[in-house]
Amino acid sequence: MTIPTLSYHIFPCLSSPDQRTAPQRHQPASKIVNLVPTDRSRGMNADYGAPTELAGPLQQRRALYQPRLPPCLQGATVRVEYGDATTTIDPTGAHAVAQAFPRTYGQRLVTFLAPDDTAGAGKAVDERPPIRVGVVFSGRQSPGGHNVVWGLHDALKAYNPHSILYGFIGGTEGLFANKTLEITDDVLASYKNQGGFDLLGRSIDQIRSSKQVSAAMTTCQNLNLDGLVIVGGVTSNSDAAQLAETLVQKNCKTKVVGVPVSLNGDLKNQFVETTVGFDTVCKVNSQLISNVCLDAISAGKYYYFVRLMGRKASHVALECALQSHPNMLIMGEEVALSKLTLMEVINKICDGVQARAELGKHHGVLLIPEGLIESIPEMYALIQEISILHNNNVPVTEIPTQVSPWAAALFQFLPPFIRRELLLHQESDNSAQLSQIDTEQLLAHLVEAEMIKRTKEGRYKGKKFSSVCHFFGYQARGSLPSNFDCDYAYVLGHISLHMIAAGLTGYMATVANLKDPIHKWRCAAAPLTAMMSVRRHLRGPGAIPIGKPAIHPSPIDLKGKAYE
């Protein structure tokens, strides 16, 4: 029997004690613990890219896996087929995008084919002269990122053995400071099919200001780079588009291309089916959630509130729910569409808890994305007011007294720990530090208060409500990548090289037909500007709505098959 909640999805695994769609059981944790190596655990000041021994049997075995390539990438040459010119995914913003990117807007779609492929009359790329390429990890680590570098390196050496691949140490900071590591077979040996970004490290700095763009261009010129590969998500690839445009305008020969790597899975559009790392992160988190589900049904007295990654979109939460079958999933997209207030969300959760108690069940598992708090209208408005005051350099201690009266009332209503977290300084892109806001604890706190209230009023006659909170935000980011992510990342690395060899700039490596066997994968490149849109927003009270072209996170399609 399902439990009524919002319009949100209820999954059957815990709806009755004897009805368990048990998760697949893997190797017991006690056996896995002995396999975890310590050799690659580095301090913050350790040298990135230093060859290390994979002491753990699990890592050693993982390193033996050889990623596969589709037929079009298996030969020494590829055929490049040019398709139609592009506009943008949102026609209403086409003019703004064209104005912002006059040199790279409207470029044609590109498909990579095997030389003997008769599907199109393309141009064969005769891979002869050695080239110099740089690669940088931009944004948060995601399983499979190392295989992008591996694939890029293998393709580069097949292109010409004298070609050189530089990795920028420390992410974009290394790019600005020209701090490099030459990628060789020896360097890659201990990073193949491994998790994390510890080959090069990363930073969350953007390539946004004129000073940063100038520093990046200077580095490209000093290294005489033919191409620069930026590995990251929506923000990183928006920066890649801007850098590509600037380098064209400045007559810099370096071609800039992007690779979709993000655990959030929110870089999705008609060109990009998914991002590297999403598959692994969802599988690892689903295993953890399944363990929690079994713990909940075993003890029979706790409600687990589990927060998952996903700032603007609930892709991770939805996929994990489909794999692990919790009792309740609250997606930010549904809350935003219904314009539910914080207390309306709380009451819906309490209704579910009460309905389960009437069936003799006092346990359950609830999943939420980290971006849920920004999907609640009044919370979003409060966060925006705080953001404006941060941007105006108002001291943190004075912010609570300078927000509007209604915002001040809401702020005082919230528990002290949430108040402190809301006042944290913003991310580098001026967004709130959602990973540091314990939304799951806020919900658990308010649900407990509401259940106590209902008990006093005689509306709830079940056992005392008890909660346990988890944030699965970091546990999966450094996981060994799945076979899919190993293959996908390796293929994208190859495509990156072929884009640069073909003289493409301002493009993203893409693969279509990912649900099919690898021999059916279709390798292509799409202009970054074709993925852009303009979302208008306010910068302050009474301000005129403004917008900047960018690649934006793709939300859950509430009419899509996964949701239904």
C-alpha positions, 0 to 999 in steps of 0.5 A: 500500500502506498502512502499519500504524500504531495504529488511526490513519488512513493516507492514500495520497498518499505511500505510493509515489513515483508515487502522488500525489493531488496537492493542487490547485495555486493561484497560485504564492507568488511572485505572491502575495507582491507582492499582500500589502499593508502598510497594515493591519499595525498596531503594538500601540499603533495605533488600532483601527478606523481607516479604512485603504486596502486597497492590495493588489489581493487585499484589494481584490478580496476586499472586493468580495464581497457575502455572501448572505442566506437568504430569511428575512433578505432583507426588512425584517421577520422572523417569529419562531416559538417552539418547544419549551422546552429542557433540556440536552444532558446530562440528568444535569446538567440540575438543576445547570444549572437551579440555576446559571441559574434565570432563563434555563434552559429557554427555548424554541427560536426560528426566524426566518422570512420574513413570508410563510413559511407553515411556522409561525404566528409573530409578525412583528417590526415593526422600528421603534424605534432600538436600541443594540447593542454587540459584542465579540470574545472569544477568539482571532481567527478568519477571518470575525469582521469579517463578523459585525460587518458583518452586524450593522451592516447589519441594525441600520441596516435595522431603523432608520437611527438605531440605533447599533452600538458595538464594544468596543476590545481585546476584553473589556478594552474592555468592562470599561473602556467603551472603544468605537468607533462602527461606521459604513459608513466604518469597515467599508469596509476590513474587509469580508471581511478576516481577523483581528480588527484592527477592534476587537482582542481579549483572552483575558480571560474575563467570569468574576469578579464584578468583571468581570461588574459592570464589564460590566454598568456599561458596558451601563448607561452606554451604555444598550445594548439588546443585547450581542453576544459573538463567540467560542467555547465559553468566550466563550459560556459567559461570555455565558450567565453574563452574561445570567443576571446581567443578568436578575437585576439587572433590566438591560435589555441582552440578551446573545447569542452568535455561534459563531466559533472556528477550532477547530471544537469548538463543535458540537452539535445546534444548531450545525453548525460555527463561523465560521473553521473552513472557512477555517483548514482550507483554508489549513492543508491548502494548507500541508500539501500543500506539505509533502507534495510537499516530503517526496516530492521530497527523500525523506529527511525526516519532517515532524511538523506540529502543528495547532490543537485543544486539546480536539478534533482537528477541524482535524487530521482535516479537514486530513488529509481534504483533504491526505492525509498519511501519518499522523494521530494524534487525541487522542480515539483516544489517550484512548480507548485510554489509550495511554502516551507510549511506546506512541504513539512505538512505533506511529509508529516501527513506521510509519517502519520499515514504510515503510523496508522499502518503500524510503521514508524520508519522510512527513508526520505530523499531530497536534493541539496537545491531543494531549499532554493526551490521553496519560494520564500527561502529563495527570496531570503537567499537572494536578499542575503546574496545582494547584501553580500555583494554590497559588502555588508558585514555578516553580523549586520545582514540579519538587520538589513533584510526586509521585514518579512525576510527578517521574520522568516530568518528568525523563525529558522533554527540557529544552525540554518541561520549561520549556514545561510550567512556563509560567504558565497561560492565563486559564482556568487551562488549560495553554498548549498552543500553547506546548508543542512536542509535535511536537518531543517526538514527533520527539525520542523517535521519533529516539531509538527509531529509533537504539535499533532500529538498534543492536539490528539491528531497523531497517536503513533510512536515518537517521531525520531530522525537520522540525517545524512548528506551523501555529497562527498562519498561518491565523488572519488569512487572508482568509475563504472565501466560506462563512465570509463568508456564514455570519458575515454571516448570523449577524450579521443573526440577532444583531440579530433576537434582540435585537429579539425580546427574547431573552437568553442565546441563540446565533445558529445556522444549520442546513442549512449543507451546502445552498445558502444559500436552504435555510439555516434561521436560528434561535436556541438557548438557551445553557443548552441547550448546557451540561453538567457535567463533574466534575473534581478540584481537588487530591489527595483533593478531592471531584469538582466541576463547573460548568455550561459549554459544553464542546468537542465531541470527534471522534465516533469513530463518525461519518462523517468519522472512518470 
